[in-house]
Structures are given as structure tokens and as C-alpha cells.
């Protein structure tokens, strides 16, 4: 890659530095760890002076061409600047680093990533650098990498200092005066210990630092004994390791002889004063109180460095294994995974992503490509918007269709998440994709099958419903037909005529009730919702329930003290209660206990697979002491005409009316049962809040006492000839003047712009063209003072939207009902006009 400058004859001091570095046993491991951890191909320990750069130890996997003893011109290196500044240099990518883009050194030596830390000796002097380079960019500027380089540089500096002291021991021994001069000049406390840790000598500077009056005060004592109890184990361990031939170093806290608390850095190294003499330990104590207070992060001390020296290889191996495992997991995943930076460029992807993109676009993606630009014009904006959402910090999953229609265009389920650096800043994002085309096809097929099953079940229910309706209506028609036949006989006594007329009237009421129950089950009944207090109505309807259930059933009503209001059809509400009570009575065979309870709930519980619905609900429960419901019947109890009673004792429409009323009123009905222990039906209705003065409460208005008219003009709108003729005849018999229109368009023409003198309009709801509700709305807009009465047996519009505030008369109706409502409406109009 480059050729080093042949080193000239190495001066003695440089050669000694090379030997000193090579004498540190951990150096090869340090260089190996540096390269493996950072991915760099070249690492070295260099001796750097003001005019020389000499390699002392090298690991070269990129053929840089520099060996120990090799030399580079110091002015061409970045290490020269490090020597001057005393701070390290870290470059992840030269081309993207503003400070070094134009620097000549990277181009000269061909590297793109670089890291170098100064090696300083304990006395603060600069020795050289621990550096590494590679022709590729690398991620180096992290706390872990920088911290590792600094610790290694400190470790090398410590060993070099110890080596120098040990290398000079022969010269020191030959010159006692020289030794004494060094001791006097040393800023540290120098001491000599025996192999068992007994203090034999301490320099004058040491006595001064420790504030000891005389050497005789401490000589002969165990050195560790001069330290606080909590520090002695550490001192003894350091002495033991030094005796074993190791250079040991610790940091600890101890008081001087005068009580001043100081922090000390203490190192021990073994030596033999004479050939074959007893082993001694030289100890150096340095007062590091100021440094400790200023740099608390470096208080780990010699024990941490020594532990790192022993444990570092294992940590690196474990981390390497973790990284390899993560890479293997991503690469082995069958799901396409890719990561991109804030400029939408690909920075990583697995094999599955490359293969799938090639399958749908016939293109092999490359690192650095702008990912949305690889898509067709109709798909690129979609992909870019999804990536932008992730880069804004959103985590989400979408389903989209991507691909070339001529190759493959599957549906993808794509999950996005942002990528953040150690500081939490978004530096990119990634997506995880899954081809769900087969799943969607399977879901569609399943939905088609389920729909076919529902249609089949619906047809079965329609068949059952048709049979039940036909059976019940044939029974009712039989009564009506027979009664009419008898009424045609001229010789029939008046008493018999009244009996047959009453039978026809009663049968019509039963037929109306039957259709009402069917419409309630189908949730197509036109309800007349009003606001009422549930507890009050329960207490009022309990008398009717008590009568229906009989004397042998004990009825209990439990309601809360506070009022509970709902808005529903009061008549249908009471009918639902009676239907549930009758069902309970039959389940108890006419004898037992029935409890009617009102509880205010904060939500609608999950019923028959429906999710929980939040909000206030009134829960009205009827609990009986009957036989319970068999599990195989529980799923059918709300079906129309389903009954377990004997023939003639039930239609099977009671609970279906409860079900339909609850659903159409925005609630539901639930059932809990246990064979032999009874059943509880709970009707849930949405609770409402009304003003204290009751302004929001809709009350039933009493109807006037007489149905007779007094010549008021009524416009009848009815498309059915028979019903229209019959309605006008009834109204004329009641004293009204009528005009008949067969459709809404004709009625509007007759009314004109001022109502043309009519006092009220009586209209059917379902008609060709403009319907009854649309007609009423037009009249309310243009003739607001003209009352409108609507009549209908059934209308899907009424079932969905209600009567829109207009008066509604349900078919079949009696002449008296019609007359009373019209009398009330015309009376209100007269009152308003007079007022």
C-alpha cells in the first residue's frame, strides 16, 4: 500500500524504546484487540519526538509495509499534531470529515479511517501514540472505542515507566550518590519493602509527603498497617503480587501522620539489590488528590486496569460473537429487511431483501442507492412518504402493493421503525417486509365462504320465519273471516254482533302486535324514543309484571337512589320487560322468585363476541329461580319462533322482540344461566344526562278527550286506493272535511304557497316519487305552522332515521286513534295562530 522510509542507524534511545515496547507482554494482544474490535487493518505503537516517528510494534493486515524500527517523516503524520496538542484524533470517514478532507496525510498513506491516542508516562511526559488506520470508513467515534484506546495507551505508558525504572536499577545500585540525588529530586514517596511487606526505607520526600517526623517512627512496621483498615487488604494484595514478580499498582485513600486525608497512587515492583540476594520491593507513592478530584472518572485505578488486562480478551470474544450472531440472524431471516439513512440511501440490507427486490423489479440493490428512486413513478411517492414517516420518529405498519406488474406485484405488510444514535438522535430508519399476498387471498376465500354460509343461514331463517308468520296469520285471518261471515247474517242478534265485532278488533290488535314483534327482531320497527327515568318506569311496570307472573311468584324490584335516564321507545321498553318476565315465569313453572334490578354501568361488556363499548349504560336485569337454559339451546333463544314450550303456549317471538328493541336502541341484551339454578337476562340501554330542570326530558303529551272534528280541512295523501278511500271516509264520519291526493307531488300543488286553508296533512310514508317524510320536511320548511301526521306499517327510512320529529301513527290504527291525534294537532295549531 505504501513503502516506509528505511530507518537510519537507530540511536540508542530509540532502540531502547523499541525494546521496552517489545518487552510488554500484552502489546501483541492489545494490537490484535484494537484491529478486531474496530475492524481496522493496521495498528501500531509509535515513538514520536519533535523530528522522528519510529514504529515500535506493528500489526499489519493490509500490507502497509511498515515493520518495528521502520520510520515515517514526522511532518507527514497526524501524530505530530497529537504530540503538540496532547489530545487524540478520531476520524470515521476522511471524505466526510470537514477537518481532514483536505489534509495531505490520508491521501499520502491511503487511509479513510484513523484513530490515534497519546501515550503519556506517569510523569506527564509524551512518549508516542497508539494508532490505527484502514482504507475503509469505520465507526470509531464512540465512547466504547475511544475509551478502550485511552485505557490501552495508559496501560502502555505505565509499563514503559516501570520498565525504565527497572532497567536503570543496575546503574542506580553502582552509584549511591546518583540514587540519593534521584530520591531527593523525585516528587514522589519512594520506599523499599521486604518480600513480606515490612517497610525498610522511605525517601525524605516520602517522609515529608506523609508528614512523618522520622524514618525511625515507621521503619520495621508492615507498610499496609500504616493505612486505614478498609485499604489494607488492597495493599497486601499489591505487595503479594509484586513479590510474585508482577508490577502492581493501586489507588487508595489514607491520612497523613497529621490527619490530612489524601488520595495516593501506589506501585510496587520486585528487584534484587545483589546477585542472589533477598528479594526486595520498590514502592512509589504519588499524591493524586488533585487529579482524583478533577478526574473522578479515572479512579478505577490499577486494579481496574489489571482486571481489564486479564478479562479483555474474553469481553472482545463475547462481543464479537454477539455481533456475528446478530448478523447471522438478520441474514438468515426470510423476511426482507433494509436500513436507510436520512437521505433515503440504503445503508444495510439482508439477502432476502436483495432477492425479493430482484424478484419484483429485476434489479439487485446496492449500498448507497436512493431507495425510492428504484421504484416506478406511481410507486416511488408512496415509498418515499412511508420512509419519511419513519424518519420523523414514527413506528407503524402498513399494507401496500409494490412491484412490476410484468414480473410480480405482491401485497406487502411493511413495518417501519426509526434508528437512533446513543444520544437519541434519529440517524435513519429500517423496514421489515412480509409478502402477505397468499394470506390475503386465503382471507378473501374465507370471507366468501363465510358469506355463503351466512346467506344459507339467512335463507334457512327466512324459511322458518315465513312458516311461522304464515301459521300465525292464518290463525288470525281464520277468526276474522269467520266473524265477518257471521256478521253478514241479517238475523244475527245484536249481542252476537258485538261479540263478533270485538273478536275482529281483538284479532287485529294481535296481528299488529305480531308484526311489531317481527319488526323489533329485525330492528326495522319505527320507534318513538322519549326520555324517561328507568327506576320510575320499573316500579310502575312491576305491578303489570306482578299480574302477568301470578301470585305464586315473588317479585322484588331493586333500583338505585340516584336517577337513571335513557332515551328509548317507552312502549317497546315495557313490552320487552313483560316478554322477559313471561319467559321467566314459564321457566319457573309459575312458582319461584323474580328479581328486577337496575344498575348503572360505565361500559357495555363484550356480548356474543362483540368488543367492549365504553360509555354509560343502564343495565336492567331480570333474574329468575327457574331451571336454567341448556347450553345447546342458548345460542338460539333470540331467534324468531324458536321456543321450547308446548304447541299453543308460545310463539317464540318474545325474546326476539327484546333482542331487536335493544339493538335498535343502541344497546344489547345478555344472558347468563346455569342449569338448575336459574337465568339472568340483562337489557343494556345507553344512559343519557339531562339538565336538572328537566328541559331535555321528552314527556308524552295527553291527547284530547274526543276524537271528533269540527269541520277542519284535512289533506289526505295516500297512493293506495282502498286505504285512501277508507281514511277519507273515517275522517268525514268523525266530522272533518277531507281532500284526497294520490301522491306527494299532487299534494304540494294543492297546498300551494300558503297552505290553501288546510288545517292538517295526513300522509302515508311509503309512496312512489316523493315519500311521506320528504313531503313533511318540505312542509316544515315552507309551511311550518301546518301540522303533519304520518302513517306507516313499516318503512326502512323510519327504522333507520326515525320520524324526524313528526307525529307517527302505526298501522293498523283505529278511527278513534286517528281522530284523537288529529284533534290534538289541529288544536295546537289553532292555539298558536290565536296566540
Residue pairs with C-beta under 8 A, 6 or more apart in sequence:
1 62
1 63
1 64
1 65
1 109
1 110
1 135
2 64
2 65
2 108
2 109
2 110
3 65
4 55
4 65
4 66
4 67
4 70
4 71
4 72
5 70
5 71
5 72
5 73
6 70
6 71
7 54
7 69
7 70
7 71
8 71
10 18
10 54
10 69
14 47
14 52
14 54
16 167
17 47
17 54
17 56
17 127
17 128
17 160
18 47
18 54
18 56
18 57
18 68
18 69
20 56
20 160
20 163
20 164
20 167
21 27
21 45
21 47
21 56
21 57
21 156
21 160
22 56
22 57
22 68
23 163
24 156
24 159
24 160
24 163
26 155
26 159
26 309
27 45
27 57
27 156
28 57
28 59
29 312
29 313
30 130
30 152
30 155
30 156
31 43
31 44
31 45
31 57
31 58
31 59
32 59
33 148
33 152
33 312
33 313
33 316
34 40
34 43
34 59
34 130
34 132
34 148
34 149
34 152
35 41
35 42
35 43
35 59
35 61
35 132
36 316
36 320
37 145
37 148
37 316
37 319
38 115
38 132
38 134
38 138
38 140
38 145
39 134
39 136
39 138
40 113
40 115
40 132
40 133
40 134
40 138
41 60
41 61
41 62
41 64
41 133
41 134
41 135
42 58
42 59
42 60
42 61
42 62
42 64
42 66
42 132
42 133
42 134
43 58
43 59
43 130
43 131
43 132
44 55
44 56
44 57
44 58
44 59
44 66
44 130
44 131
44 132
45 55
45 56
45 57
45 119
45 128
45 129
45 130
45 156
46 53
46 54
46 55
46 56
46 79
46 128
46 129
46 131
47 53
47 54
47 56
47 127
47 128
48 54
48 74
48 77
48 79
48 80
48 82
48 83
48 126
48 127
48 128
48 129
49 74
49 83
50 74
50 83
51 74
52 71
52 74
53 71
53 72
53 73
53 74
53 77
53 79
53 80
54 69
54 70
54 71
55 66
55 67
55 68
55 69
55 70
55 71
55 72
56 68
56 128
57 68
58 66
58 67
58 68
58 70
60 66
60 67
62 134
62 135
64 109
64 133
66 72
74 80
76 104
76 105
76 108
76 109
77 105
78 89
78 103
78 105
78 114
78 116
79 116
79 128
79 129
79 131
81 89
82 88
82 89
82 116
82 117
82 118
82 129
83 118
83 126
83 129
86 118
86 120
86 126
87 118
88 115
88 116
88 117
88 118
88 146
88 149
88 150
89 114
89 115
89 116
90 114
90 115
90 140
90 141
90 145
90 146
91 97
91 100
91 106
91 113
91 114
91 115
91 140
92 113
92 137
92 138
92 139
92 140
92 141
93 112
93 113
93 137
93 138
94 100
94 101
94 103
94 106
94 111
94 112
94 113
94 114
94 137
95 101
95 112
95 137
96 137
100 106
100 114
106 112
106 114
109 133
110 135
111 133
111 134
111 135
112 134
112 135
112 136
112 137
113 133
113 134
113 136
113 137
113 138
113 140
114 131
114 132
114 133
115 131
115 132
115 140
115 145
115 146
115 149
116 129
116 130
116 131
116 132
117 129
117 130
117 131
117 146
117 149
117 150
117 152
117 153
118 126
118 128
118 129
118 153
119 126
119 127
119 128
119 129
119 130
119 153
119 156
119 157
119 160
120 126
120 127
120 153
120 154
120 157
121 127
121 157
121 160
121 161
122 157
122 158
122 161
122 265
122 286
123 161
127 156
127 157
127 160
129 153
130 149
130 152
130 153
130 156
139 145
140 146
142 422
143 422
151 305
151 308
154 305
155 305
155 308
155 309
158 249
158 267
158 302
158 305
159 247
162 247
162 267
162 269
165 269
165 282
166 269
166 271
169 271
171 178
172 178
172 179
172 182
173 179
173 273
183 190
183 203
183 204
183 205
184 203
184 204
184 205
186 203
186 205
187 205
187 286
188 205
188 206
188 209
188 284
188 285
188 286
188 287
189 202
189 203
189 205
189 206
189 209
189 210
189 284
189 285
189 286
190 202
190 203
190 205
190 206
190 282
190 283
190 284
191 199
191 200
191 201
191 202
191 203
191 206
191 223
191 282
191 283
191 284
191 285
192 199
192 200
192 201
192 202
192 280
192 281
192 282
192 283
193 199
193 200
193 223
193 239
193 268
193 280
193 281
193 282
193 283
194 200
194 278
194 280
194 281
195 243
195 278
195 279
195 280
195 281
196 222
196 239
197 222
197 223
197 224
197 235
197 236
197 239
197 281
198 220
198 221
198 222
198 223
199 218
199 219
199 220
199 221
199 222
199 223
199 226
200 219
200 220
200 280
201 215
201 219
202 210
202 212
202 215
202 218
202 219
206 285
207 213
207 214
207 215
209 256
209 285
209 287
210 256
210 257
211 256
211 257
211 258
211 260
212 218
212 256
212 257
213 257
217 257
218 226
223 235
223 239
223 283
224 231
224 232
224 235
224 236
224 239
225 232
226 254
227 235
227 252
227 254
228 253
228 254
228 255
231 252
231 253
231 254
234 250
234 252
234 303
235 250
235 252
235 266
237 248
238 248
238 249
238 250
238 266
238 268
238 302
239 248
239 268
239 281
241 248
241 268
242 248
242 268
242 269
242 270
242 281
243 270
243 279
243 281
245 270
246 270
247 267
247 268
247 269
248 267
248 268
248 269
248 302
248 306
249 265
249 266
249 267
249 268
249 301
249 302
249 305
249 306
250 265
250 266
250 267
250 301
250 302
250 303
251 263
251 264
251 265
251 266
251 288
251 292
251 299
251 301
251 302
252 263
252 264
252 266
252 301
253 261
253 262
253 263
253 264
254 261
254 262
254 264
255 261
255 262
256 262
262 287
262 289
263 287
263 288
263 289
263 292
263 293
264 285
264 286
264 287
264 288
265 285
265 286
265 288
265 301
265 302
266 283
266 284
266 285
266 286
267 283
267 284
267 302
268 281
268 282
268 283
269 281
269 282
270 279
270 280
270 281
271 279
271 280
271 281
271 282
272 278
272 279
272 280
273 280
291 298
292 299
330 337
330 350
331 350
331 351
333 350
333 352
334 352
335 352
335 432
335 433
335 434
336 349
336 350
336 352
336 353
336 355
336 356
336 357
336 432
336 433
337 349
337 350
337 352
337 353
337 430
337 431
337 432
337 433
338 346
338 348
338 349
338 350
338 353
338 365
338 371
338 430
338 431
339 346
339 347
339 348
339 349
339 419
339 428
339 429
339 430
340 346
340 347
340 371
340 387
340 428
340 429
340 430
341 347
341 427
341 428
342 391
342 426
342 427
342 428
343 370
344 370
344 371
344 372
344 373
344 384
344 387
345 368
345 369
345 370
345 371
346 365
346 366
346 367
346 368
346 369
346 371
347 367
347 428
348 367
348 430
349 365
349 367
353 365
353 433
354 364
354 365
356 433
356 435
357 363
357 364
357 365
357 374
358 364
359 407
359 408
360 402
360 403
360 404
360 407
360 408
360 409
360 410
361 374
361 375
361 403
361 404
361 407
362 404
362 407
363 374
365 371
365 374
371 383
371 387
372 380
372 381
372 383
372 384
372 387
373 380
375 382
375 383
375 402
376 404
379 402
382 400
382 402
383 402
386 398
386 400
386 414
386 416
386 431
387 416
387 429
387 431
389 396
389 416
390 396
390 416
390 417
390 418
390 429
390 430
390 431
391 418
391 426
391 428
391 429
392 418
392 426
393 418
393 426
394 416
394 418
395 415
395 416
395 417
395 418
396 415
396 416
397 413
397 414
397 415
397 416
398 413
398 414
398 416
399 411
399 412
399 413
399 414
399 436
400 411
400 412
400 414
401 409
401 410
401 411
401 412
402 409
402 410
402 412
403 409
403 410
410 435
410 436
410 437
411 435
411 436
411 437
411 440
412 433
412 434
412 435
412 436
413 433
413 434
413 436
414 431
414 432
414 433
414 434
415 431
415 432
415 433
416 429
416 430
416 431
417 429
417 430
417 431
418 426
418 428
418 429
419 426
419 427
419 428
419 429
419 430
420 426
420 427
421 427
461 639
461 640
464 639
464 640
464 641
465 518
465 640
465 641
467 641
468 640
468 641
468 651
468 652
469 514
469 518
472 514
472 651
473 511
473 514
476 507
476 510
476 511
476 514
479 503
479 504
479 507
480 504
480 507
480 508
483 500
483 501
483 503
483 504
483 507
484 500
484 504
486 492
486 496
486 500
487 497
487 500
487 501
492 500
505 814
508 812
511 812
512 810
512 811
512 812
514 651
514 653
515 793
515 794
516 525
516 657
516 810
517 640
517 651
517 653
517 654
517 656
517 657
518 640
518 653
518 656
519 525
519 526
519 660
519 794
519 799
520 572
520 656
520 657
520 660
520 661
520 664
521 638
521 640
521 653
521 656
521 657
521 659
521 660
522 660
523 660
523 663
523 664
523 799
524 794
524 796
524 799
525 569
525 572
525 660
525 661
525 664
525 794
525 799
526 792
526 794
526 795
526 798
526 799
526 802
526 803
526 808
526 810
527 568
527 569
527 572
527 661
527 664
527 665
527 802
528 569
528 570
528 571
528 802
528 803
528 808
529 567
529 568
529 569
529 665
529 698
529 802
530 567
530 568
530 569
530 570
530 698
530 699
530 700
531 565
531 566
531 567
531 688
531 690
531 696
531 697
531 698
532 565
532 566
532 568
532 570
532 573
532 697
533 563
533 564
533 565
534 559
534 564
534 565
534 566
534 598
534 618
534 620
534 685
535 559
535 560
535 563
535 564
535 598
536 563
537 570
537 573
537 574
538 557
538 559
538 577
538 596
538 598
538 620
539 557
539 559
541 574
541 577
541 578
542 555
542 557
542 596
544 574
544 578
545 555
545 577
545 578
545 581
545 594
545 596
546 555
548 578
548 581
548 582
548 585
549 555
549 581
549 582
549 584
549 585
549 590
549 594
550 585
550 590
552 590
552 591
552 592
553 585
553 588
553 590
553 591
553 592
553 593
553 594
554 592
554 593
554 594
555 594
555 595
555 596
556 593
556 594
556 595
556 596
557 595
557 596
557 597
558 595
558 596
558 597
558 598
559 597
559 598
560 598
560 599
560 600
562 600
564 598
564 600
564 618
564 687
565 687
565 688
565 689
565 690
565 697
566 618
566 685
566 686
566 687
566 688
567 686
567 688
567 698
568 661
568 665
568 685
569 661
569 665
570 700
572 657
572 661
572 665
573 661
573 685
575 657
575 661
576 657
576 658
576 661
576 662
576 683
577 596
577 620
577 622
577 683
579 654
579 655
579 657
579 658
580 622
580 654
580 655
580 658
580 681
580 683
581 594
581 622
582 654
583 654
583 655
583 681
584 594
584 622
584 624
584 626
584 679
584 681
585 594
585 624
586 645
586 649
586 650
587 624
587 626
587 627
587 628
587 629
587 678
587 679
588 594
588 624
588 625
588 626
588 627
589 626
592 624
592 625
592 626
592 678
593 624
593 625
594 622
594 623
594 624
594 625
595 621
595 622
595 623
596 620
596 621
596 622
597 620
597 621
597 622
597 623
598 618
598 619
598 620
598 621
599 618
599 619
599 621
600 616
600 617
600 618
600 619
600 687
601 616
601 617
601 618
601 619
601 684
602 614
602 615
602 616
602 617
603 612
603 613
603 614
603 615
603 617
604 612
604 613
604 614
604 615
604 617
604 667
604 668
604 684
605 612
605 670
606 612
607 668
607 669
607 670
610 668
615 686
615 687
616 686
616 687
616 688
616 689
617 667
617 684
617 685
617 686
617 687
618 684
618 685
618 686
618 687
619 682
619 683
619 684
620 682
620 683
620 684
620 685
621 680
621 681
621 682
621 683
622 680
622 681
623 678
623 679
623 680
624 678
624 679
624 680
625 677
625 678
626 678
626 679
627 675
627 676
627 678
628 673
628 674
628 675
628 676
628 677
628 678
628 679
629 637
629 671
629 673
629 675
629 679
630 675
633 644
634 671
634 673
636 642
637 655
637 671
638 655
638 656
638 658
638 659
638 669
639 652
639 656
640 652
640 653
640 656
641 651
641 652
641 653
641 656
642 652
642 656
643 650
643 651
643 652
655 681
658 669
658 681
658 683
659 669
662 668
662 669
662 683
662 684
662 685
664 799
665 685
665 686
666 685
666 686
667 683
667 684
667 685
667 686
668 684
669 681
669 682
669 683
669 684
670 681
670 682
670 684
671 679
671 680
671 681
671 682
672 679
672 680
672 682
673 679
673 680
688 696
690 696
690 697
701 824
703 820
703 821
703 823
703 824
704 820
704 823
704 824
704 827
706 819
706 820
706 823
707 734
707 815
707 816
707 817
707 818
707 819
707 820
707 822
707 823
708 734
708 735
708 819
708 823
709 731
709 734
709 735
709 736
709 819
709 822
709 823
709 826
710 735
711 735
711 736
711 737
712 736
712 737
712 759
712 760
712 822
712 826
713 736
713 737
713 738
713 739
713 757
713 758
713 759
714 731
714 736
714 737
714 738
714 739
714 758
714 759
714 760
714 761
714 762
714 822
715 738
715 739
715 741
715 747
715 750
715 751
715 758
715 760
715 761
715 762
716 724
716 727
716 728
716 731
716 738
716 739
716 740
716 741
716 762
716 763
717 741
717 742
717 743
717 744
717 746
717 747
717 761
717 762
717 763
717 764
717 767
717 772
717 775
718 724
718 727
718 740
718 742
718 763
718 764
718 767
719 742
719 743
719 764
719 767
719 768
720 764
721 742
723 764
724 740
724 742
725 740
727 738
727 762
727 818
728 738
728 740
730 815
730 818
730 819
731 738
731 762
731 818
731 819
731 822
732 738
733 815
734 815
734 818
734 819
734 822
736 822
739 750
739 758
741 747
741 750
743 767
743 768
743 769
743 770
744 763
744 767
744 769
744 770
744 771
744 772
744 774
744 775
745 769
745 770
747 761
747 763
747 775
748 770
748 775
748 778
750 756
750 758
751 758
751 761
751 779
751 783
751 786
753 782
754 783
755 783
755 785
755 786
758 786
759 787
759 826
759 829
760 786
760 787
760 788
760 789
760 822
760 825
760 826
760 829
761 775
761 776
761 779
761 786
761 787
761 788
761 789
762 789
762 791
762 818
762 822
763 772
763 775
763 776
763 788
763 789
763 790
763 791
764 772
764 790
764 791
764 792
765 771
765 772
765 773
765 790
765 791
765 792
765 795
765 797
765 798
766 772
766 792
766 794
766 795
770 778
771 795
771 797
772 790
772 791
772 792
773 790
773 795
773 797
773 798
773 801
773 803
773 804
773 806
775 788
776 788
776 790
776 804
776 806
777 804
779 786
779 788
780 788
780 806
785 829
785 832
785 833
786 829
787 807
787 825
787 826
787 828
787 829
788 806
788 807
789 806
789 807
789 808
789 809
789 821
789 822
789 825
790 803
790 806
790 807
790 808
790 809
791 808
791 809
791 810
791 811
791 813
792 798
792 808
792 810
792 811
793 810
793 811
793 812
798 808
807 821
807 825
809 817
809 818
809 821
